[in-house]
Amino acid sequence: MSAVELADLPGLWRRTLIAWPDGRSDAASEVMWLQSLSAFADLRIPPGRPERGDASCLRQLDWEMLGFLAQQEGFIGHLEVSGSIGHWHRRFDYQPNNGIADRGILELAGEVLIERGIDLPYTEHWVRETQRPAPAMALELATATALPIGVLVAVGDAFIYARSRAAPLPRNTTLRQLLGAAGSLATAQDLFDCEISFGHIAGGDWRIERSSLPFREGQSLAPSVTPPPPALLAGADPAGGTLVIDDVAPDGAAIKRAWHISRYEGNRPFRDWFAATT
């Protein structure tokens, strides 16, 4: 076993196992953790998702699909590592906030990263998919109001885009419980009006492969960034600029979602990420 520092962690990690002290374990859920220099994004999809049928937007998701989506997990934020203890500071959690810190002891055993929970008892095994060293970047995204917030994290050719809900969920409950208390299908659907989407970049195409919103899979994020190309090509810091992506309104209308870029981190100029799409 070897100690772990933050500089060891940038990359795309997939979880191969989580185990709990009572003997339960899960090796079937699809879990992607994308770590930039400090920013991270995480998406966790359990097995057994229903077929999405013809659903192409939030308003077409039925009770069966919503029941499955209530089991998903995911979060975005910043990671700090000190003395091989990782502390994931969450800016947005797909599930309601339970008030428990997300901290774990980290060890490298060959190619496997082992995480042992501190505030909750669990053991997770992670395997890195990206080659080292890899280009990494993250854009923190904001709107004119306090919420929603968002992030776009990319490492190598992998990315995760996420946006929070426009209003926080009640604390110390679960999405399953909130879904059970929803008085109508529309109210239930609104619980899931947020997004965590994972995909790969190829030839300037940011294609979504897995998403907390099933109808987003197969769509292109199509990001574009302003300032305009001269500033972009000069490598100017994009903080204060605008990120625009292709999105889908709850009723299915195609929309352009514009974000204010509040912070950029990266180990290469951001023009190398967006010049082909701007």
C-alpha positions as CSV (number, residue, x, y, z in Angstrom):
1,M,0.0,0.0,0.0
2,S,1.2,3.5,-0.7
3,A,0.1,6.9,0.5
4,V,-2.1,9.1,-1.7
5,E,-1.9,12.8,-2.5
6,L,-4.3,15.0,-4.5
7,A,-1.8,15.1,-7.4
8,D,-2.1,11.3,-7.7
9,L,-5.8,11.4,-8.4
10,P,-6.7,13.4,-11.6
11,G,-8.4,11.0,-14.1
12,L,-11.5,8.9,-14.8
13,W,-12.0,6.3,-12.1
14,R,-14.6,3.5,-12.2
15,R,-15.7,1.8,-9.1
16,T,-15.4,-2.0,-9.2
17,L,-16.7,-2.7,-5.7
18,I,-18.3,-1.3,-2.6
19,A,-18.6,-3.4,0.5
20,W,-20.2,-2.7,3.9
21,P,-19.4,-4.2,7.3
22,D,-22.7,-6.1,7.4
23,G,-21.6,-8.3,4.4
24,R,-23.5,-6.4,1.7
25,S,-21.6,-5.5,-1.4
26,D,-22.2,-4.0,-4.9
27,A,-20.1,-4.7,-8.0
28,A,-22.9,-4.1,-10.5
29,S,-23.7,-0.3,-10.2
30,E,-22.1,1.9,-12.9
31,V,-20.0,4.5,-11.0
32,M,-17.9,7.1,-12.7
33,W,-15.8,9.6,-10.7
34,L,-14.0,12.2,-12.8
35,Q,-11.3,14.1,-10.9
36,S,-9.7,17.3,-12.2
37,L,-6.9,19.1,-10.4
38,S,-9.3,19.8,-7.4
39,A,-12.8,19.8,-8.9
40,F,-14.7,16.5,-9.2
41,A,-17.9,15.1,-10.5
42,D,-19.5,11.7,-9.8
43,L,-22.4,9.7,-11.3
44,R,-23.7,6.4,-9.9
45,I,-26.4,4.4,-11.8
46,P,-27.6,1.1,-10.3
47,P,-28.4,-1.9,-12.5
48,G,-31.8,-2.6,-13.8
49,R,-32.9,0.6,-15.4
50,P,-36.2,0.3,-17.2
51,E,-36.3,0.9,-21.0
52,R,-36.8,4.6,-21.6
53,G,-39.2,3.9,-24.5
54,D,-40.2,7.0,-26.4
55,A,-39.5,9.4,-23.5
56,S,-37.5,12.3,-24.8
57,C,-37.9,14.9,-22.0
58,L,-38.6,15.3,-18.3
59,R,-42.4,15.5,-18.8
60,Q,-42.5,12.1,-20.6
61,L,-40.8,10.2,-17.7
62,D,-43.3,7.8,-16.1
63,W,-43.7,6.6,-12.5
64,E,-41.6,3.4,-13.1
65,M,-38.7,5.4,-14.5
66,L,-38.9,8.0,-11.7
67,G,-38.8,5.2,-9.1
68,F,-35.6,4.0,-10.6
69,L,-34.0,7.4,-10.9
70,A,-34.7,8.0,-7.2
71,Q,-32.1,5.3,-6.5
72,Q,-29.3,7.1,-8.4
73,E,-26.6,9.1,-6.8
74,G,-24.1,11.7,-7.8
75,F,-22.4,14.9,-6.7
76,I,-20.0,17.7,-7.7
77,G,-17.5,19.7,-5.7
78,H,-13.9,20.0,-4.6
79,L,-11.6,17.3,-3.2
80,E,-9.0,18.0,-0.5
81,V,-6.4,15.3,0.4
82,S,-4.2,15.5,3.6
83,G,-2.4,12.6,5.1
84,S,-4.0,10.2,2.6
85,I,-7.5,11.3,3.9
86,G,-9.7,12.6,1.1
87,H,-12.5,15.1,1.9
88,W,-15.0,15.5,-0.9
89,H,-16.7,18.9,-0.3
90,R,-20.0,18.7,-2.2
91,R,-21.5,21.8,-3.9
92,F,-24.4,19.7,-5.2
93,D,-25.8,16.3,-4.3
94,Y,-28.3,14.5,-6.4
95,Q,-29.8,13.0,-3.3
96,P,-31.0,15.2,-0.4
97,N,-28.2,16.4,2.0
98,N,-27.9,14.1,5.0
99,G,-25.4,16.2,6.8
100,I,-22.7,13.5,6.9
101,A,-19.2,14.5,5.7
102,D,-17.8,12.6,2.7
103,R,-14.4,11.6,3.9
104,G,-12.3,8.5,3.3
105,I,-8.8,7.0,3.9
106,L,-7.1,6.5,0.5
107,E,-4.5,3.9,-0.4
108,L,-3.0,2.7,-3.6
109,A,-2.6,-1.1,-4.0
110,G,-0.9,-1.4,-7.4
111,E,-3.5,-0.1,-9.9
112,V,-6.4,-0.1,-7.5
113,L,-7.3,2.8,-5.3
114,I,-8.9,1.7,-2.0
115,E,-11.2,4.1,-0.2
116,R,-12.3,3.4,3.4
117,G,-15.0,5.6,4.8
118,I,-14.5,7.5,7.9
119,D,-17.9,9.0,8.7
120,L,-19.7,6.0,7.2
121,P,-18.3,2.5,7.2
122,Y,-17.6,1.2,3.7
123,T,-14.8,0.1,1.5
124,E,-14.6,1.0,-2.2
125,H,-12.3,-0.1,-4.9
126,W,-11.5,2.2,-7.9
127,V,-9.6,1.6,-11.1
128,R,-8.3,4.5,-13.2
129,E,-9.2,4.4,-17.0
130,T,-7.2,7.5,-18.2
131,Q,-3.6,7.4,-19.0
132,R,-1.2,9.5,-16.9
133,P,-0.4,12.3,-17.2
134,A,-3.6,13.5,-18.8
135,P,-4.9,17.0,-19.6
136,A,-7.5,18.1,-17.0
137,M,-9.8,21.0,-16.6
138,A,-12.9,22.2,-14.8
139,L,-15.3,25.1,-15.3
140,E,-17.5,26.1,-12.4
141,L,-20.7,27.5,-13.7
142,A,-23.2,29.9,-12.2
143,T,-26.4,31.8,-13.0
144,A,-27.7,35.2,-12.1
145,T,-29.5,33.7,-9.1
146,A,-28.0,31.5,-6.3
147,L,-29.3,28.3,-8.0
148,P,-28.8,26.4,-10.2
149,I,-25.1,25.9,-10.2
150,G,-23.1,23.7,-12.5
151,V,-19.7,22.2,-13.5
152,L,-18.0,20.9,-16.6
153,V,-15.1,18.6,-15.8
154,A,-12.9,17.0,-18.4
155,V,-9.9,14.7,-18.1
156,G,-8.3,13.2,-21.3
157,D,-11.2,12.5,-23.6
158,A,-13.8,12.0,-20.8
159,F,-16.2,14.6,-19.4
160,I,-19.0,15.1,-16.9
161,Y,-21.4,18.0,-17.1
162,A,-23.7,18.6,-14.2
163,R,-26.3,21.2,-13.1
164,S,-28.1,21.4,-9.8
165,R,-31.8,21.9,-9.2
166,A,-33.2,25.4,-9.2
167,A,-34.2,24.9,-5.5
168,P,-32.6,22.6,-2.9
169,L,-34.3,19.5,-1.7
170,P,-35.3,19.1,2.0
171,R,-32.5,17.7,4.2
172,N,-32.3,14.4,5.9
173,T,-34.7,12.5,3.6
174,T,-34.3,10.5,0.4
175,L,-35.5,10.9,-3.1
176,R,-37.6,7.8,-2.7
177,Q,-39.4,9.3,0.2
178,L,-40.0,12.6,-1.6
179,L,-41.2,10.7,-4.6
180,G,-43.7,8.8,-2.5
181,A,-45.0,12.1,-1.1
182,A,-45.4,13.8,-4.5
183,G,-49.0,14.6,-5.2
184,S,-48.9,14.5,-9.0
185,L,-46.7,13.1,-11.8
186,A,-45.6,16.6,-12.7
187,T,-44.5,17.3,-9.1
188,A,-42.6,14.0,-9.0
189,Q,-40.9,14.8,-12.3
190,D,-39.8,18.2,-11.0
191,L,-37.7,16.4,-8.3
192,F,-35.4,15.2,-11.1
193,D,-35.0,18.5,-13.0
194,C,-31.2,18.4,-12.6
195,E,-28.5,16.6,-14.6
196,I,-25.3,14.7,-14.3
197,S,-24.1,13.4,-17.7
198,F,-20.9,11.5,-18.6
199,G,-19.4,11.1,-22.0
200,H,-16.4,11.3,-24.3
201,I,-14.9,13.9,-26.6
202,A,-14.0,12.9,-30.1
203,G,-13.2,15.4,-32.9
204,G,-14.8,18.3,-31.0
205,D,-18.0,16.3,-30.4
206,W,-18.9,16.1,-26.7
207,R,-21.2,13.1,-26.8
208,I,-23.3,12.0,-23.7
209,E,-23.1,8.3,-23.1
210,R,-24.6,7.9,-19.6
211,S,-26.8,10.4,-17.7
212,S,-29.0,10.8,-14.7
213,L,-31.6,11.8,-17.3
214,P,-31.9,8.8,-19.7
215,F,-33.2,10.9,-22.6
216,R,-30.0,12.9,-22.7
217,E,-27.9,9.8,-23.7
218,G,-26.8,10.0,-27.3
219,Q,-27.1,13.8,-27.4
220,S,-24.2,16.2,-27.9
221,L,-23.3,18.8,-25.3
222,A,-22.0,21.0,-28.1
223,P,-20.2,23.4,-25.8
224,S,-19.2,26.9,-27.0
225,V,-17.3,29.5,-25.0
226,T,-17.1,33.2,-25.3
227,P,-14.9,35.4,-25.1
228,P,-14.7,35.5,-28.9
229,P,-12.1,33.5,-30.8
230,P,-9.2,36.0,-30.7
231,A,-9.2,36.0,-26.9
232,L,-9.8,32.3,-26.9
233,L,-6.9,31.6,-29.1
234,A,-4.7,33.9,-27.0
235,G,-5.4,31.7,-24.0
236,A,-7.2,34.2,-21.9
237,D,-8.7,33.0,-18.7
238,P,-12.4,32.2,-19.4
239,A,-13.6,33.2,-15.9
240,G,-16.2,35.9,-16.5
241,G,-17.1,34.5,-19.9
242,T,-20.0,32.4,-21.0
243,L,-20.4,28.7,-21.7
244,V,-23.4,27.7,-23.9
245,I,-24.5,24.1,-24.3
246,D,-27.3,22.3,-26.1
247,D,-30.1,21.2,-23.8
248,V,-33.7,20.0,-23.6
249,A,-36.5,21.9,-21.8
250,P,-38.8,19.9,-19.6
251,D,-41.5,19.9,-22.4
252,G,-39.0,18.6,-24.9
253,A,-38.1,21.9,-26.7
254,A,-34.5,22.2,-27.8
255,I,-32.8,25.1,-25.9
256,K,-29.4,26.7,-25.5
257,R,-28.4,26.9,-21.9
258,A,-26.1,29.8,-21.1
259,W,-23.8,29.7,-18.0
260,H,-21.6,32.3,-16.4
261,I,-18.1,30.9,-16.0
262,S,-17.1,31.6,-12.4
263,R,-13.8,29.7,-12.2
264,Y,-11.5,27.7,-14.4
265,E,-8.8,25.2,-13.4
266,G,-6.6,23.3,-15.8
267,N,-3.2,22.1,-16.6
268,R,-3.3,23.3,-20.2
269,P,-4.8,26.4,-21.9
270,F,-8.6,26.2,-22.1
271,R,-8.5,27.1,-25.8
272,D,-7.2,23.5,-26.4
273,W,-10.5,22.2,-25.1
274,F,-12.9,24.6,-26.8
275,A,-11.3,26.0,-29.9
276,A,-12.8,23.3,-32.1
277,T,-16.3,24.1,-30.9
278,T,-16.2,27.9,-30.7
